[in-house]
């Protein structure tokens, strides 16, 4: 199943890669995953979709230290913590905890 935001070219590329992966002996699920990741990577390269690492605040069920620095940065941005761009992961965790109190 392909996302709606894809162009016709993206659809054709996805189907081509998927068929080739199946011919090479990959399972249907794995072939779909490889094809989808490849198309999305190309779309990111061309600037047609945002970089995945710059999105999201991570799983809310995870503790703060288990999240990535980028996820913590996005959370700090949502909480309007100033100076966040100069903070490392440890500083971001401290600032988020202070702001949440």
Backbone as a ProteinNet text record, in pm:
[ID]
protein_1_A
[PRIMARY]
XXXXXXXXXXXXXXXXXXXXXXXXXXXXXXXXXXXXXXXXXXXXXXXXXXXXXXXXXXXXXXXXXXXXXXXXXXXXXXXXXXXXXXXXXXXXXXXXXXXXX
[TERTIARY]
84.9	0	90.1	65.9	150.6	78.9	153.9	93.4	30.7	-71.9	-141.6	-53.2	42.4	123.5	221.2	233.5	327.6	274.8	367.7	331.2	320.1	275.1	267.6	405.6	506.5	643.8	686	651.9	684.5	616.6	490.9	416.4	485.1	523.9	590.8	723.5	800.3	928	905.4	806.3	774.1	741.6	652	611.2	727.9	812.9	929.6	1026.3	1056.8	1148.6	1088.4	958.9	891.1	896.5	865.3	870.2	1011.6	1111.2	1249.3	1291.3	1249.7	1284.7	1218.8	1096	1026.6	1095.8	1137	1208.9	1340.7	1399.8	1526.6	1506.4	1380.9	1353.2	1313.3	1291.7	1248.7	1100.5	1060.4	918.7	840.6	710.3	624.2	637.2	632.9	641.9	775.4	884.4	1016.1	1032.9	981.9	990	916.5	799.5	723.4	797.5	858.7	933	1052.5	1127.9	1244.8	1202.9	1096.8	1048.8	1002.3	926.1	876.9	988.8	1084.5	1198.1	1279.9	1297.6	1375.2	1306.4	1175.7	1101.5	1103.8	1081.8	1082.4	1220.4	1324.7	1460.2	1482.5	1438.1	1451.6	1370.4	1252.4	1168.4	1234.7	1297.9	1369	1486.1	1561.1	1675	1633.2	1517.1	1466.5	1395	1384.2	1321.2	1170.1	1111.2	965.7	900.3	978.7	925.4	1027.5	983.5	1078.9	1163.6	1278.2	1365.9	1299.9	1297.6	1229.4	1295.1	1424.4	1490.4	1455.8	1402.3	1369.5	1223.1	1154.1	1013.1	989.8	882.4	835.2	908.5	842.1	898.7	921.6	908.1	933.2	811.7	827	720.5	697.5	576.4	552	561.4	559.2	571.2	716.7	811.1	953.3	998.3	1093.5	1155.2	1238.4	1262.4	1338	1477.5	1554.1	1687.7	1687.2	1573.6	1564.9	1535.3	1498.8	1467.8	1595.4	1589.3	1705.8	1717.5	1832.6	1853.6	1755.8	1732.9	1640.1	1497.5	1456.6	1323	1312	1416.9	1417.7	1417.3	1491.8	1494.9	1354.4	1284.7	1149.4	1053.9	1069.9	987.1	1016.9	1144.9	1183.7	1126.3	1124.2	1065.5	916	847	704.6	679.3	772.6	759.8	813.8	863.5	918	1034.6	1128	1247.2	1352.4	1396.5	1494.6	1635.5	1719.4	1857.2	1872.5	1766.6	1767.7	1865.1	1890.6	1978.8	2122.9	2157.4	2295	2307.8	2198.6	2199.2	2231.6	2302.9	2322.9	2207.5	2210.4	2099.6	2075.6	2181.5	2168.7	2104.8	2148.2	2092.5	1944.9	1910.4	1771.5	1681.7	1729	1651.4	1626.8	1731.4	1718.2	1620	1632.1	1545.1	1399.1	1376.9	1239.3	1180.3	1259	1209.5	1176.1	1260.6	1233.3	1105.2	1088.8	972.7	842.6	847.4	727.5	679.9	765.6	727	623.1
-117.2	0	124.3	214.9	332.4	456.4	551.7	674.7	758.5	836.3	919.5	1033	1079.9	1194.6	1161.6	1036.9	997.6	1035.3	1073	1103.4	972.5	983.6	865.4	804	890	841	761.2	812.1	741.7	604.8	600.3	474.1	373.4	421.4	331.9	281.9	370.9	331.8	228.2	252.4	160.2	21.2	16	-112.8	-183.6	-109.4	-167.6	-229.7	-154.6	-204	-324.3	-315.4	-425.8	-553.7	-543.7	-662	-720.3	-633.4	-681.2	-751.2	-696.8	-759.2	-896.2	-908.9	-1038.1	-1138.3	-1092.6	-1180.5	-1228	-1145.8	-1182.9	-1273.2	-1307	-1402.3	-1340.6	-1210.4	-1146.4	-1175.5	-1174.4	-1192.8	-1069.3	-1084.4	-972.7	-853.8	-881.9	-774.2	-701.4	-777.3	-716.4	-638.1	-691.8	-622.4	-489.1	-487.6	-363.5	-263.4	-311.1	-221.6	-160.7	-242.5	-193	-91.7	-122.1	-32	100.6	94.1	215.6	301.5	238.4	314	377.8	306	358.9	480.1	470.1	582.5	701.9	678.3	789.4	853.9	774.2	829.1	921.4	879.2	961	1090	1080.6	1199.2	1297.3	1245.7	1332.7	1400.8	1324.8	1380.5	1497	1482.9	1584.3	1697.2	1688.6	1793.1	1791.6	1679.6	1670.4	1621.1	1591.5	1548.5	1585.7	1618.1	1656.1	1538.1	1569.2	1466.5	1405	1273.6	1206.7	1234.9	1256	1277.3	1412.3	1503.9	1635.3	1644.9	1533.5	1533.7	1457.8	1492.4	1412.4	1433.5	1392.3	1405.1	1268.2	1163.6	1029.3	967.8	844.7	770.4	830	878.8	940.3	841.6	712.3	611.8	586	635	617.9	725.1	687.2	784.4	881.3	1000.2	1100.5	1052	986	941.9	839.4	772.4	672.5	735.7	863.4	931.4	987.4	1015	1071.3	1219.9	1276.1	1418.8	1499.6	1456.5	1528.3	1525	1412	1403.3	1496.6	1500.8	1589.5	1735.8	1766.9	1903.2	1945.3	1857.8	1889.8	1908	1827.7	1841.3	1975.1	2011.3	2139.7	2255.7	2240.9	2343.7	2357.1	2244.3	2247.6	2313.4	2296.3	2355.1	2498	2548.1	2684.1	2709.3	2614.6	2627.4	2703.9	2816.8	2898.1	2840.8	2863.8	2815.9	2669.8	2606.7	2462.5	2422.7	2511.3	2474.9	2455.6	2512.7	2499.5	2389.5	2318.5	2216.5	2078.3	2001.2	1859.9	1780	1650.5	1565.1	1577.5	1576.4	1584.9	1718.1	1828.2	1959.9	1968.3	1909.2	1910.6	1836.4	1721.5	1644	1726.5	1791.9	1876	1990.5	2056.9	2171	2127.6	2015	1963.9	1928.4	1864.1	1826.9	1950.7	2055.9	2179.7	2245.6	2246.6	2313.1	2239.9	2109.3	2028.7	2038.4	2084.7	2091.9	2197.3
0	0	0	-92	-104.9	-53.6	0.8	51.4	-60.7	-28	-125.2	-177.6	-101.9	-140.7	-254.1	-287.1	-391.6	-529.4	-616.5	-754.6	-833.1	-957.8	-1043.8	-1062.8	-1075.3	-1089.8	-965.6	-848.2	-723.5	-720.3	-762.4	-767.2	-859.7	-978.5	-1074	-1018.9	-955.1	-897.1	-786.1	-701.5	-593	-647.8	-746.9	-804	-871.6	-938.9	-1005.5	-902.8	-798.3	-695.1	-624.1	-592.2	-523.8	-606.3	-734.7	-822.9	-828.1	-842	-847.7	-719.1	-605.5	-478.1	-463.3	-509.4	-503.8	-596.4	-714.5	-807.5	-748.3	-662.9	-599.4	-478.1	-449.9	-342.7	-210.4	-206.5	-81.8	-58.2	67.6	99	54.4	40.6	-2.3	93.5	223.3	322.9	314.6	305.4	298.2	168.2	59.4	-69.6	-63	0.5	14.5	101.8	208.6	296.6	224.5	154	80.7	-24.5	-98.3	-203.2	-143.1	-35.2	28.5	82.8	147.5	201.7	90.1	-19.6	-131.2	-192.5	-215.4	-273.8	-178.9	-50.6	45	55.5	47.3	51.1	-67.9	-184.9	-304.9	-291.4	-235.8	-216.6	-120	-12.2	81.3	13.2	-68.7	-141.5	-230.3	-292.7	-384.1	-310.1	-178.6	-99.9	-106.3	-145.3	-156.4	-28.6	71.7	200.6	307.6	429.2	533.1	577.9	633.4	688.2	810.5	817	927.2	1061.4	1062.7	1190.6	1251.1	1172.1	1224.8	1265.8	1267.2	1303.1	1431.8	1498.4	1610.4	1740.7	1847	1980.5	2043.7	1964.7	2015.8	2081.6	2121	2187	2325.6	2354	2485	2601.1	2571.7	2677.3	2714.9	2634.5	2664.4	2763.3	2846.6	2936.2	2852.4	2903.6	2828	2785.1	2871.9	2829.5	2715.4	2694.5	2588.6	2452.9	2451	2325.2	2262.7	2134	2064.8	2096	2065.5	2086.7	2001.2	1878.5	1790.8	1845	1900	1959.3	2080	2161.4	2277.4	2233.9	2129	2076.2	2031.6	1959.5	1913.2	2030.7	2132.8	2252.7	2320.7	2329.5	2388.4	2307	2175.6	2089.9	2120	2134.8	2167.3	2302.8	2396	2529	2534	2421.8	2408.9	2504.6	2507.6	2589.6	2509.6	2563.7	2490.9	2507.7	2409.9	2412.8	2376.8	2330.1	2304.1	2193.5	2098.5	1987.3	2032.6	2146.7	2197.9	2303	2330.2	2435.7	2381	2462.3	2428.3	2487.2	2469.4	2513.5	2663.5	2741.5	2887.8	2928.1	2865.3	2896.2	2856.6	2743.7	2698.3	2798.3	2845.1	2942.6	3068.5	3118.6	3239.8	3217.1	3103.7	3074.3	3061	2997.1	2980.9	3116.4	3199.3	3333.2	3415.9	3407.8	3480.5	3429.6	3299.8	3239.4	3272.6	3284.6	3311.9	3456.1	3547.1	3689.7	3712.8
[MASK]
+++++++++++++++++++++++++++++++++++++++++++++++++++++++++++++++++++++++++++++++++++++++++++++++++++++

